[in-house]
Amino acid sequence: MSEYETIHMELCEGSDELCAEFTEYQVSGTGEVTVIKTGAVSADYVTFYDYDGTVLYSYTREEAASLEALPDLPSHDGLVAEGWNYTLDEIRSGAPADVAASFMTDDGATRFYITVSDTVRSSLSLRISCTDAGGVSIDWGDGSDAETLTSTDETVYTHEYGAVGDYVISVTANSGTWRLIGESVDAGGSAFGYTTTSAAQRIYPNMLTRAEFGSGVEEIGDYSLSWCGNLETVTFPTGIVYIGEYALRCCYSLKFLGIPRGVRSIGTYLCAYCEGLAAISFPPTLTELSQRMCYSCISLLRATPPEGVTSFDTLSFYGCSSLRECYIPSTVLSLGNYSFEACYRLQSVNLCENLTSCGTYCFHGCRSITSFSFPDSFQTIGDYALYGCSLLSDLYMPEGLTEIGTRAFYECVSLLKVTVPSSVTSIGNYAFYGCRSVHDYYVYAETPPVLGGTAVFSGIASDCVIHVPEASLETYQSTTRWSSLTSYLVGDL
């Protein structure tokens, strides 16, 4: 039997590469330990995780492409591993991936592990709906009689605990399906007792430390686990098809999230403000990254959305200040507004060849990016797209690009040269404002691009040269707003 050392992902010593060192070892019947494999996880790897974020296996993309079988599933008391959320063919596709296992409880019941630490606040409630009245029961875990759900409507079931201690609440579906659902109160009321705007009520969702979903559950309801600040681990079976809005918002202690295969849609703010979340596994069945999905997940280190995702919605990874690398699948056509804004440590983004546009403020404030290359398919750079990327020194914009948005490269103070392809027809105002280190602009358009204002090149260095086609020099010199730049224009292209 193989066992695995729990790891924490961080920067490799002496390097800017993201990694997590791990050791795989085998323990014999006599207790002898044999090291099988050691290694490191980077953003270019295919990595298999246990439900608590433990790295089980890690392969380079080349190693993963040659796998003949998926690695063994993890084993835990009380849980049955149903499978990985990637198939072998998907693993062998050559794309980096974070892979997670799905688990069913051994008796099919959903279990909520709680700690009651205060008898003054020991009355816990659950908000549940079901499809079959009488088909679902709740065992509160303290020896009291199980309670049967008598209504199919959303209902709050309350139980009083007589003593402090640890309890396991079991919800069993004998027929039909059921759903845990929170309430939209104070930007996210949990299904666990938090149903008023009183801050004191937050002690109830904080009782939850662990959740294991079982049979009879197809959806994780909106707000259901929101504000469960002490929730450390959650497991899902393969039968889950939807995880709702705000479902895990403000689960500060959650370190890993494995979304099961079969989930095609996830709600907005799914794990927003999960400050301890270091990694997340997206299944290949997912087609869209929802709005504010990982908003302000300040410990998230890398992101590997799967092939099949076609768009990043607004603010998907906003404020993920530890995020260093993100893989953009080849199926993505657009990046939403603010997708990576305030990702201060983001160093590398793989932009796929099918990508055509990025939204407003998409990479605003990503001050660790030093090189940025737009793919040949790109057509529109949104307003404020790379505003304030102060270390950006190397920039590539392809032929086929038509529009550079307002303040797109505002205060990119490390840029040394800029090449504007001949296909560009418009440049927004302040697009290159404050790019004071640029010595050469190469503008290849024969027809001068329309400038969105008089401050497109504001702050231009006194010795800077704007190179334009020789045959078009006079046209540039006489064109509105370009004419004010005559002293910088040279016709040598």
N, C-alpha and C positions, 0 to 999 in steps of 0.2 A: 504494500500500500504506500502510495506517495503522499507526502505531506509538504506543505508550503509555508515558507516564512512570510509573515505579514510585512508589507513594505510601505513606504511613503514616497510618492513621486516628488522629485526635486531636480535642481540643476546638477548635472554630473560635475564632480569636482574638477576645477581647472578648465571648465568648458562652458559655452553658452548653450549646449545641447540639452534638451529636456530628457530626463531619464529617470528610471526607478530601478535601482539595483535589487535583484532578487536571487534567492537560492532555492532550487528544487532538490529535495533529498528523500531518501527512502529509509524507513525504519524497519529492521528485521524483527522477528519474534523474540530475539534475545536482547533487543534494545540497541543493537549496533546501528549507527547512522552512516549511510553512504551518500555522499554528495553526487548527484546525477548531472546537474547543470547549474551554471550561474550565468547571469547576463544582465542586461539593462534594457529598459523600455524607452524608446524614443518615439517621437511623433510619426516616424516613418515605419513603425512596426505594426504588426498584427498582434494584438494583446488580448489574452483571455483572462477574465476576472471572475472571482467568486462574488457572492452577493454583498459582501462587506468591503469590497474594493481590493482584496488581496489579489495580487498578480499570480495566476496559476501557470500560464505559459506565455512565452513571448517569442515571436519569430520575425526575422526580417521579411520584407515583402517577397524577396527571392525564395527564402525558405518556405514561406506560406504557399507560394505558387506551386511548390513541388510536393506538398503534403498528399499522402495517399488516403488518409482518414483523419477525421476530427479527433482531437485529443480527448482523453477520458473526462467525463463529467465529475464535478466535485460531489462529495457525499457528506450528509449531515443528519444527525438524529432528528427525527420528526419531520423531515423533508424528503421529497422524492424529486430528483433532478429530471426534468422532462426533455431537455435538449438545449443546445445552444441557439441563440437567436440569429445565427448565420448558418447557411448550408456550406458543405465542402466546396461546391463550385463557386460560391460567392467569396469564400476565403481565398480561393486560388485565382481570383480575378486580377490580383496584382495591386489592389488599392489598400491603403492602410485602414485598419479597423480596430475598434474597441468592441470586444465580444463578451456577452454575458449569458449565463445560464438562466433558464426559467425553472421555477420550482412549484410543485403542488405539495400541500401538506399530506402527511401519510394517512390521515383519516378524513380528508376532504374538508375539514372545518377551517374557517378563517380564524386566526388567532391574533389577538391584540394583547401585548405584554405591557402592563401598566404598573406604576409604583404610586401607592397612596402614602404620602408622607405627612399629611396633616388631617386630623379627624374633624377639624373645623370645616374644611372644604373636602369632604369625602363623598359627596353626592354626584356621581358621574352619569352623564346622559349620552346616548348615542342617537343620531338622527339617521333613520334607515327607511328605505322604501323597498317593497317587494312585489312580485307579480302574482303570487299565490298566497292568499291569506291562510294562515295555519301551516304553511309549508316551510317556514324558517323559524328557528329558535335561537335564543341567546342564553348561554351559560355564563354567568358573571364571574365564575372562578373562585367563589368563596364558600362553596358548599350549599348555597341556597338553591331552590328549585329553578330549573330552566324556565325562561319566559318565552312564550310563543307569540310571534307577530300576528296580530289579528286584523290588520288593515293593510291594504295595498297602497294607501296614501303615504306621503312622507310623514313619519311619526317620530316623536322624540320619546325614547324609552329611558327611564331613569332608575338608577340603583344606588342605594346607600350602603357604603362599606363601613363596617363596625370597628375596624382596627387598621392601623397603618401596616404596610407590607407590600409584597409583590404579588400580583394576581395575573392570571391569564384568562381573558375573555374569549370565549369560543362562539362563533356564529355558524350554525349548521343549516344548510339548505337541503331539505329532504325532497322538495319539489319546487319547481319554478326557479326564478333568479331573484337576486336582491342587490341593492346598491347602497353604499354608504355615501351620504351627501351632506355637505356643509351648507352654510347660509351666508349670503353676501352681506355681512355686517362688519362695519369698520374696516373695509377693504379686505375682508377674508375671514369669515367665522368658520371655525372647524366643526366637523361633525361630532367632536368630542367635547360637548358641553359649552363651547364658546359661542353663545347665541345672543349676547348683548354687547353694547359698546363699552362696558366696564372693563378696564385693564385687568382688574382682579380676576375676571373670569378666565384669563389666559392660563391660570394654573391647571385647569382641567385638560386642555390638549397637551400641556407639558408633562402630564402623567404618562403618556405613551412613549415607550422606549424602543419598541420593535413591532413590526406588523408582518404577518404571513398570510397572504390571501389564498383561499382555497377554491373549491368548486361552487358553482352557482353564481359566480361573480363575472360579469362580462364588461362592466364599466366601473371605473373609479370616478365617483361623482365630483362635481365642481366643489372646490373649497374643502373637500373631505378631510384631508390631513393638514390643512393649512394651520400654521402657528404651532405645530407640534415640535417645539424647539428642542426636545430631548430625544426625538426619534433618530436612532442611529442606523437601523437597517430596515429595508422593506423588500419582500419577495413577491413576485407575481407569477401566476401560472400562464400557460400559453393561451388560455381561453379569453384573456383580456383583449378587447378590440379598441377601447377608447379610454384615455385618461383625461379627465376634465380640467377646466380652467382653475388656476390657482390650487390645484390638487395638493401640491407639496410646497407651496409658498412658505417661506420663513421656517423651514425645517433646518435649523442652523447646525445640527449635529450630524446630518446625513452626509456621508463621505462619498458614496457611490450610488448611482442609479442605473439599473439594467432594465431597459424597456423591452418587454417580451415581443417575440415574433408574432405577427398578426395585428399589432397596433398600426393603424394607418393614419390616425389623426390624434393629435394631442392639443389640449386647450392652451390658451394664452396664459402667460405667467406660470407655466407648469412648475418650475423649481426656482422661481425668482427669489433672490435674497437667501438662497441656501449657501451660507457663507463658508461652510466646511466642505462643500462638494468639490472633489478633485478630479473626478472622471465620470463620464456618462456614456452609456452604450445605446446607440440608436439602431433599431432593427432595419433591415433592408426593405421592409414593407412600408416604411414611412415615406411619404411623398412631399411633405412640407414641414419646415421648421417654423413653429408658430410664433406669433408676436410676443416679444419679451419672455421667451421661453426660459432662457438662462440669464435673465436680467440681474446684473450685479452679483453673480456667483464668483466672488472674489478669490476663491481658491482653485477654480477650474484651470487646469494646466494645458490641456490640449482638447481639440474637438475633431472628430472624424465622422461627419454625417455620411450616410451611405449613398452609393449609386442608386438613383431613382428619385432622390430629392430634386425638385425642379426649382425651388425658390427658398430664399431666406426671408422671412417676414420682418417687419419693422422691429428694431431693437433686439434681435435674437440673442446676441451676445454682448449687449451694451454693458459696460462697466465691469467686464470680466478682467480685472486688472492684473491677474496672474497668467492669463492666457498667452502662451508664447507661439503656438503654431496651430493652424487650422487647415484642414484639407477640404477643398471645395470639389465635390463630385462633378464628373463630366456632364451630368444631366442637368445641372443648375444653369438657368438662363438669366437670372437676375438676382442681385443682392438688394435687400430692402433698405429703406432709410435707417440710419443709425446702427446698422447691423453690428459693427465692431467699434463703435465710438467708445472712447475712454478705455480701450484695451491697451494700457500703457506699456506692457511688456511684450506685446505681439511683435514678433520678429520676422515671421514667415507666413505667407498665405499663398497657397497653390491655387491660382486662378485657372479654371478649366477653359478649354478652347471653345466651348459653346456659349460662354458667358457674353452677354451683349451690353449690359449696363449695371451700374451701381447707383444706389440712391443717395439722397442728400445726407451729408455727414457720415457716410458709410464707414470711413476709416479716420474720422476726425480725432485728433489727439493721440494717434498711435505713434508715439514718439520714439519707439525703439526700432521701427522699420527703417532699414538703410537702403533697400533696393526694392523697386516695384516695377513689375512688367505686366502691362495689360495684354490680354490675349488678342490674337489677330481678328477674332470675331467681335471685338468690342466696338460699340458705336457711340455710346454716350457716357461721359463722366459727369456724375451728378454734382450739384452745388455743394460746396464745402467738403468734397469727397475725401481729400487728404489734407485738409486744413490742419495746420499745426504739427505736421509730421516733421519734427525739427531735425531728425538725423537722416532723413531721406536724401541720399546723394546721387543715386543712380535711378533714372526713370526711362521707361520705354513706352511709347504710345504708338500703336500700329497704324498702317495704312487701312483705311476703312472707317476710322474714327471720324465722326462728323461734328461733335459738340463737346466743348470743354466748359463745365459749369462755372457759375459765379463762385469766387473764392475757392476754387477746386484745389489749388496748391498754395493757398494763403500762408505766409510765414514758414514756408519750407526753406529754412535758412541755410541748409547744407547743400542744396542743389548747386551743381557746378555748371551744367549745361542742360538745355532743353531742346528736344527736336519735336517740332509740330508737323505732323504728316500732311501731305498735300490734300488729303480728303477733308480736312477740318474746314467747316464753313462758319463757325461762330465760336467766340471765346468770351465767356462771361466776365463781367466787371470784377476787378480785384483778383482775377484768377491766379496771377503770379505776384500779387502784392507782397512786398517784404522779402522776396527771394533775392536777397542782396548779394549772395555769393555767385550767382549765375554770371558767367563771363560771356557765354554765347547762346543765343537763341537761333535755331535753324528753322525757319518757317518756309515750308516747301510749296504752299498753295500758290498757284499762279494768280488766282483771284483773291485779293486780300480778304481774310475771314472778317466777318462783322464783329467789331469789338463792342461789348455790352456797356461800356462806359469809358471814362477818361483815365481810370485808375487800374487798368488791366496789368500794367507793368510798374505800378507805383513803387518807388523805392529802388528802382533800377540803379545798378552801380554806374558810376560815371564813365568807366572804361568798358562797359558792356557793349557787345555788338549784336545787332539783330540781322541775321543773314536772310535774304530773300532771293527769289529767282531774278537773275540779271535782267531778263526781258520784262519783268514786272516792277522794277524798282520805281519808275516814275509813277506808276499806278498807285503803289503803296504810299508814295510821298504826297499824293494828291487826294487820297481817300480819307474820309471823315475819321478822325481820332488817330489814324495811323500817321497823319500829317504832323501831329505834335511830336512824333518820335523820329523825325527826319534825321536828326543828328546821330542817331544810333543805327540807321538803316544802311546796309551795304548790299549791293546786288552782285553776289558772287556764287549763286547756286545755279 
